[in-house]
Amino acid sequence: MAKKKKKQKKSGNPLWTLVFLAALAVFCFSGYKLIGIYLNYRTGTDEYRDLQQYTTEITKTPETPVPTKTVDKSTKSEAMTGSEPEPAPLDYPATPPLEVDFDALKAINPDVKGWLYIEALDISYPVVQGTDNDAYLHTTYEGTSNFAGSIFLDYQNQGDFSDGNTIVYGHNMKNLSMFGKLKQIKEQEKYKDSVYFWMMTPESNDVYQIFSAFYTEADSDVYTLYSGGGEAFAQYLADMAARSEIPAAQPPMDENSHIITLSTCAASDTTGRFVVMGVRRNR
């Protein structure tokens, strides 16, 4: 009786095994990195959400209509002659949206300079200033190392927003935190909701009217500080207004104006920037 031949077990192609293991390793590593990025984003978001406890929303009360008076025609001309002219109505918000506890914020971080609030974009963050522009690039308000960093003033600016042009930086975060929503002013036409933003400080609450928003480069003349004002600054304001990529109304501006330039990256892989510029209106 002939012996039955034993069936040989076929082994898999070693090349395909190596490819599979390599792909699995890449998948696991990518998953690990994504989880790390998610946790990093969440840590930063949670920290800034907790800081909101040091702000109180100011409830706006409806304005009481001014009662109309019936003027006798016979005395109208006499009354008009001796009366003071009616004050021009405000064309900007007069009441700040938030009350900020700066004493509590300074206890956490004495580098705080103000609190930025942009109603149209739902942006509300403390603003700090370091000894250089790297100090808060990847460091949060509470000193944690985090890619989100902080919203911060250019280190060369005066911390009281008294320069002609004060520059405020923030990251263009993918989860739309920090200045991740700033481009919506143009792309989603959020300026139609409101053209004002507020900078609350320990000394004052100031409202700024957006007069320009556009894409530019990191080495652009946009980032000129103009601490002294003058004719050159007046020309700069006109040039910046002319560059606007949104149809913003032009508020009163001159060589004595004070503006804030909000700046963020246009994309992570370019030197492009997106800026929103507003001029102070209430003082």
BELPE-V6866 format. One record per pair of residues at least 6 apart in sequence whose C-alpha atoms are under 8 Angstrom apart, sorted by the first residue. I is the first residue (numbers start at 1). J is the second residue. If there is no record, write none. Layout:
I;J
I;J
//
This chain:
40;146
40;147
41;146
41;147
41;148
41;175
43;146
44;140
44;146
44;148
44;149
45;177
47;142
48;125
48;141
54;100
54;101
54;102
54;104
54;105
55;98
55;99
55;100
55;101
56;98
56;99
56;100
57;97
57;98
57;99
58;96
58;97
58;98
58;99
59;97
60;95
92;196
92;207
92;209
92;281
93;196
93;207
94;207
94;282
96;198
96;200
96;205
96;206
96;207
97;117
97;198
100;115
100;200
102;201
102;202
105;112
106;112
108;142
109;141
109;142
111;128
111;129
111;130
112;126
112;127
112;128
112;129
113;126
113;127
113;128
113;129
113;159
113;160
113;201
113;202
114;126
114;127
114;128
114;199
114;200
114;201
114;202
115;124
115;125
115;126
115;127
115;198
115;199
115;200
115;201
116;123
116;124
116;125
116;126
116;127
116;197
116;198
116;199
116;200
117;123
117;124
117;125
117;197
117;198
117;199
118;124
118;196
118;197
118;198
119;194
119;196
119;197
120;190
120;191
120;193
120;194
120;195
121;181
121;182
121;184
121;185
121;190
123;178
123;179
123;181
125;151
125;178
126;141
126;151
127;150
127;151
127;152
127;153
128;136
128;141
128;150
128;151
128;152
128;153
129;136
129;152
129;153
129;154
129;155
129;159
130;136
130;152
130;153
130;155
131;155
132;154
132;155
132;156
133;154
133;155
136;149
136;150
136;151
136;152
137;147
137;148
137;149
137;150
138;145
138;146
138;147
138;148
138;149
138;150
139;145
139;146
139;147
139;148
139;149
139;150
140;146
140;148
140;149
140;150
141;149
141;150
148;171
148;173
148;178
149;170
149;171
150;170
150;171
150;178
151;168
151;169
151;170
151;171
151;178
152;168
152;169
152;170
153;159
153;166
153;167
153;168
153;169
154;166
154;167
154;168
154;169
157;163
157;166
157;167
157;225
157;227
158;166
160;201
161;258
162;227
162;258
163;225
163;226
163;227
163;228
163;229
163;258
164;225
164;226
164;227
164;228
164;229
164;233
164;256
164;257
164;258
164;259
165;224
165;225
165;226
165;227
165;258
165;259
165;260
165;261
166;225
166;258
166;259
166;260
166;261
167;223
167;225
167;260
167;261
167;262
167;263
168;260
168;261
168;262
168;263
169;262
169;263
169;264
170;178
170;179
170;262
170;263
170;264
171;178
171;179
171;180
171;264
171;265
172;178
172;179
172;180
172;181
172;182
172;264
172;265
172;266
172;267
173;179
173;180
174;180
179;264
182;264
182;274
182;276
183;274
184;190
185;191
185;213
186;213
186;214
186;245
186;246
189;246
191;248
195;209
195;210
195;248
196;207
196;208
196;209
196;210
196;278
197;207
197;208
197;209
197;210
197;278
198;205
198;206
198;207
198;208
199;205
199;206
199;207
199;208
200;206
206;280
206;281
206;282
206;283
207;280
207;281
207;282
208;259
208;260
208;278
208;279
208;280
208;281
208;282
209;251
209;278
209;279
209;280
209;281
210;248
210;276
210;277
210;278
210;279
211;241
211;244
211;248
211;249
211;250
211;251
211;277
211;278
211;279
212;240
212;241
212;242
212;243
212;244
212;245
212;246
212;248
212;276
212;277
212;278
213;243
213;244
213;245
213;246
213;274
213;275
213;276
213;277
214;243
214;244
214;245
214;246
214;274
214;275
214;276
215;266
215;272
215;273
215;274
215;275
216;272
216;273
216;274
216;275
217;271
217;272
217;273
218;271
218;272
218;273
222;240
226;233
229;255
229;256
229;257
230;255
230;256
231;255
232;255
233;255
234;253
234;254
234;255
237;253
237;254
241;250
251;279
253;279
257;279
257;280
258;279
258;280
259;277
259;278
259;279
259;280
260;277
260;278
260;279
260;280
261;275
261;276
261;277
261;278
262;275
262;276
262;277
263;273
263;274
263;275
263;276
264;273
264;274
264;275
265;271
265;272
265;273
265;274
266;272
266;273
266;274
267;273
//
